Amino acid sequence: MSINTSHNCTEPQSNLLFVGVYSMVFVVGLILNLTALVVFFRYTKSRSHTTVYMTNLAIADLLLVLTLPLRIYYHLGISGLPQLPQILCEGVGLVLLVNMYGSIFLLTCMCFDRCVAVCYPMSCRIREGRKKAPLVCLGVWVLTIGASLPFYISKRREASKEMQKDQCFGNLPVYATQATAVASTLTIGFGIPLVVMLVCSSALIRTITRSAVAQTDLINSGKIQRMITTNLLIFLACFLPYHGTLALLYVHRKVVPCPLLSAYRYSLMVACLNAILDPLAYYFTTETFRRKVDMDAIRRMFPLNSQNSEGNNSRAPFNT
């Protein structure tokens, strides 16, 4: 399928905003995700199901972050420096695509895992299902890599047929204008995960506010609700602009306006911010909150031997 852009596109390769944002994401994301991995692998004695998801999420974010130096080099646009090979640019784009959707699926799995743990804490079937977290993570990697490779191959074939000029990251990805790719991306890659996160977040908030322990000062239910809402807002802020732009690109696939092409590049940059927001929103906030709940529960309920069984049941859903 032929893809045309308006001939008035004069956006320069050099863009200091891209350089600044990608540099910030690279430095901060590298530090935060490496720190998270060190904590998970070295200092975590008992690996919970949530830790398995968070470890894989940190790996996905770290791999995404490691692709950013080439984008920084490209957007510097310094004359005299050698141009990046097109195949390298496309390979970096593939890695970014795989890890972006890997992050989306892993975030969804984490949200669903917490939801069933809180809503059905005594279900043996749920407990057994949650033990399959490593297999779920393996499935996420197989799905994202397997679904992305065909689009990468089709892009190479399309480029060779049309003899397009190599533009590295300035090219519009072919998969963004293919009906099958757009439909699967917007439904399986974003729509279904978004619905799952909305339903699970709503169920979590409803269950927590209605629980008996939430009526006491044992836990801060307001803080839990804010944490759940913040995680959902981060998900929407990072990924909604990108997928909204993909939908518009397909609508205007025959002649892509220059502002829409620019919007695609900026939305991809915004999506990369998730690599530094994941550790802040999930790793450190969740771990700190979990320790606080456990310490408060032990301190408040240790003298009350008659309430030990009730206390254990109440705290179990949050220790995931």
C-alpha positions in Angstrom: 0.0 0.0 0.0 1.4 3.4 -1.0 1.8 5.9 1.8 2.0 9.6 0.9 2.7 12.6 3.0 2.1 16.2 2.3 5.0 17.8 0.4 5.0 20.8 2.8 6.7 18.7 5.6 9.7 20.7 6.5 10.2 19.4 10.1 14.0 19.3 10.6 15.7 16.1 11.8 17.4 18.1 14.6 14.9 18.6 17.5 16.2 19.6 20.9 12.9 18.7 22.6 13.3 15.1 21.5 16.9 15.1 22.5 16.1 16.5 26.0 13.2 14.2 26.7 14.8 11.1 25.4 18.0 11.9 27.3 16.1 12.4 30.5 14.1 9.2 30.0 17.4 7.3 29.3 19.3 8.5 32.4 16.4 8.3 34.9 14.9 5.2 33.4 18.3 3.4 33.4 18.9 4.3 37.1 15.4 3.4 38.3 15.0 0.2 36.4 18.5 -1.1 37.2 17.9 -0.3 40.9 14.6 -2.1 40.8 16.2 -5.2 39.2 19.0 -5.2 41.8 16.4 -5.0 44.6 14.3 -7.8 43.1 17.1 -10.2 42.4 19.4 -9.5 45.4 17.3 -8.3 48.3 14.0 -10.1 47.8 14.0 -13.3 49.9 10.6 -14.6 48.9 9.5 -13.7 45.3 5.8 -13.0 45.3 3.6 -13.2 42.2 3.6 -9.4 41.9 7.4 -9.3 42.1 7.6 -11.7 39.1 5.5 -9.3 37.0 7.4 -6.3 38.2 10.8 -7.9 37.4 9.7 -8.6 33.9 8.3 -5.1 33.6 11.6 -3.6 34.7 13.4 -5.7 32.1 11.0 -4.5 29.4 11.4 -0.9 30.4 15.2 -1.3 30.6 15.3 -2.7 27.1 13.2 0.2 25.8 15.5 2.7 27.5 18.5 1.2 25.9 17.2 2.0 22.4 17.0 5.7 23.2 20.6 6.7 22.6 20.2 6.0 18.9 17.1 8.2 18.8 19.1 10.9 20.7 21.9 10.6 18.1 19.4 10.9 15.2 17.6 13.9 16.6 20.8 15.8 17.3 21.1 16.0 13.5 24.7 17.1 13.6 26.1 17.6 10.1 29.2 15.6 9.3 28.4 12.7 11.5 27.6 9.4 9.7 23.9 8.5 9.2 22.5 5.5 11.0 21.9 2.5 8.8 18.2 2.1 8.0 18.1 -1.5 9.1 19.5 -0.5 12.5 16.8 2.2 12.8 14.1 -0.3 12.0 15.6 -2.9 14.4 15.6 -0.3 17.2 12.0 0.6 16.3 11.1 -3.1 16.6 12.7 -3.4 20.1 10.8 -0.3 21.2 7.5 -1.7 19.9 8.0 -5.1 21.5 8.9 -3.6 24.9 6.1 -0.9 24.8 3.4 -3.6 24.4 5.2 -5.9 26.7 4.9 -3.1 29.3 1.2 -2.7 28.6 0.4 -6.4 28.9 2.5 -6.8 32.1 0.8 -3.7 33.7 -2.5 -5.3 32.8 -1.5 -8.6 34.3 -0.3 -6.9 37.5 -3.6 -5.1 37.9 -5.6 -8.2 37.2 -3.5 -10.2 39.7 -4.0 -7.7 42.4 -7.7 -7.5 41.7 -8.3 -11.3 42.1 -6.0 -11.4 45.1 -8.0 -8.8 46.9 -11.5 -9.7 45.7 -11.1 -13.5 46.2 -8.4 -14.0 48.9 -9.7 -17.4 50.0 -10.2 -19.0 46.6 -7.8 -22.0 46.2 -8.3 -21.9 42.4 -7.2 -18.2 42.4 -4.1 -19.0 44.5 -3.1 -21.8 42.1 -3.7 -19.6 39.1 -1.5 -16.9 40.5 1.4 -19.3 40.9 1.6 -19.4 37.0 2.9 -15.8 36.9 6.2 -16.9 35.3 4.3 -18.7 32.5 2.1 -15.7 32.0 5.2 -13.5 31.6 6.7 -15.9 29.2 3.5 -15.8 27.2 3.6 -12.0 27.1 7.1 -12.0 25.6 6.1 -14.6 23.0 3.0 -12.7 22.1 4.7 -9.3 21.8 7.7 -10.6 19.8 5.6 -12.9 17.6 3.1 -10.2 16.8 5.7 -7.5 16.1 8.0 -9.4 13.8 5.6 -9.8 10.9 5.0 -6.0 10.9 8.8 -5.5 10.8 9.2 -7.9 7.9 6.3 -6.4 6.0 7.9 -2.9 6.5 11.2 -4.1 5.0 9.3 -5.6 2.0 7.2 -2.4 1.5 10.2 -0.2 1.7 12.1 -2.2 -0.9 9.1 -2.3 -3.3 8.6 1.4 -3.2 12.3 2.3 -3.1 11.7 4.7 -0.2 14.5 7.0 0.8 16.1 6.0 4.1 14.9 8.4 6.7 15.6 6.4 9.8 13.2 7.5 12.6 11.7 10.1 10.2 9.8 7.3 8.3 6.2 6.6 9.0 5.9 2.9 10.1 4.0 0.9 7.5 2.2 -1.1 10.2 0.5 2.1 11.3 -1.6 2.3 8.1 -2.4 -1.4 7.6 -5.9 -2.4 8.4 -5.0 -5.7 10.1 -2.2 -4.1 12.1 -4.2 -1.1 13.3 -7.2 -3.2 14.3 -5.1 -5.7 16.3 -3.0 -2.9 17.9 -6.0 -0.8 18.9 -8.0 -3.8 20.2 -5.6 -6.4 21.5 -2.7 -4.1 22.2 -4.5 -1.3 23.9 -8.3 -1.6 24.0 -8.6 -4.9 25.9 -5.8 -4.1 28.4 -7.5 -0.7 29.0 -10.9 -2.3 29.7 -9.3 -4.9 32.0 -7.5 -2.2 34.0 -10.7 -0.1 34.3 -12.7 -3.0 35.5 -10.1 -4.3 37.9 -9.3 -0.8 39.3 -13.0 -0.2 39.9 -13.4 -3.6 41.6 -10.3 -3.0 43.7 -11.6 0.4 45.0 -15.1 -1.0 45.6 -13.7 -4.0 47.5 -11.3 -2.0 49.6 -13.9 0.7 50.6 -16.4 -2.0 51.6 -14.1 -4.2 53.6 -14.2 -4.2 57.3 -10.6 -3.4 57.7 -11.1 -0.2 55.7 -13.5 1.1 58.3 -10.7 1.2 60.9 -7.5 3.2 61.0 -5.5 0.0 60.3 -4.9 1.0 56.6 -5.3 4.2 54.7 -7.9 3.3 52.2 -7.8 6.8 50.7 -4.1 6.3 49.9 -4.8 2.9 48.2 -7.5 4.5 46.1 -5.2 7.4 45.1 -2.5 4.9 44.2 -4.9 2.9 42.0 -6.2 6.0 40.3 -2.6 7.4 39.8 -1.5 4.1 38.1 -4.5 4.2 35.8 -4.0 7.9 34.9 -0.3 7.2 34.1 -1.4 4.3 31.8 -3.8 6.6 30.0 -1.4 9.6 29.8 1.4 7.5 28.3 -0.4 5.2 25.9 -3.7 6.9 24.9 -2.1 9.7 22.8 0.0 7.1 20.8 -2.9 4.8 20.0 -5.3 7.7 19.3 -2.7 9.0 16.7 -2.5 5.5 15.2 -6.3 5.5 14.6 -6.0 8.9 12.9 -3.1 7.8 10.8 -5.2 4.9 9.4 -8.1 7.3 8.7 -5.7 9.5 6.7 -3.6 6.7 5.4 -3.8 7.8 1.7 -2.4 11.3 2.3 -0.9 11.8 5.8 -1.0 15.5 6.8 2.3 16.8 8.2 0.8 17.8 11.6 -0.4 14.2 12.0 3.0 12.9 11.2 4.5 15.2 13.8 1.8 14.2 16.3 2.8 10.5 15.8 6.5 11.3 16.7 5.5 13.3 19.8 3.0 10.6 21.0 5.8 8.0 20.7 8.0 10.2 22.8 5.2 10.5 25.4 4.8 6.7 25.4 8.5 6.3 26.3 7.9 8.3 29.5 6.3 5.2 30.9 9.7 3.7 31.3 10.4 6.1 34.2 6.9 6.3 35.6 6.6 2.5 36.0 9.3 2.3 38.7 7.9 5.3 40.6 4.2 4.2 40.5 4.6 0.4 40.9 7.9 -0.6 42.4 8.7 2.0 45.1 5.2 3.2 46.0 3.9 -0.3 46.2 6.8 -1.8 48.2 6.8 1.1 50.6 3.1 0.9 51.2 3.2 -2.9 51.6 5.8 -2.6 54.3 3.9 0.1 56.1 0.7 -2.0 56.1 2.5 -5.1 57.4 4.3 -3.2 60.2 1.1 -1.4 61.3 -0.8 -4.7 61.3 1.8 -6.5 63.4 2.1 -3.6 65.9 -1.6 -3.1 66.3 -2.8 -6.6 66.3 0.0 -8.5 68.0 -1.4 -7.9 71.6 -4.9 -9.0 70.4 -4.5 -12.7 70.2 -8.2 -13.3 69.8 -8.2 -11.3 66.6 -5.2 -13.0 65.0 -7.1 -15.1 62.5 -9.3 -12.1 61.4 -6.2 -9.9 61.1 -4.4 -12.4 58.9 -7.4 -12.8 56.6 -7.7 -9.0 56.3 -4.1 -8.4 55.5 -3.6 -11.3 53.1 -5.1 -9.6 50.0 -2.7 -6.6 50.3 0.4 -8.6 50.6 0.6 -9.6 46.9 
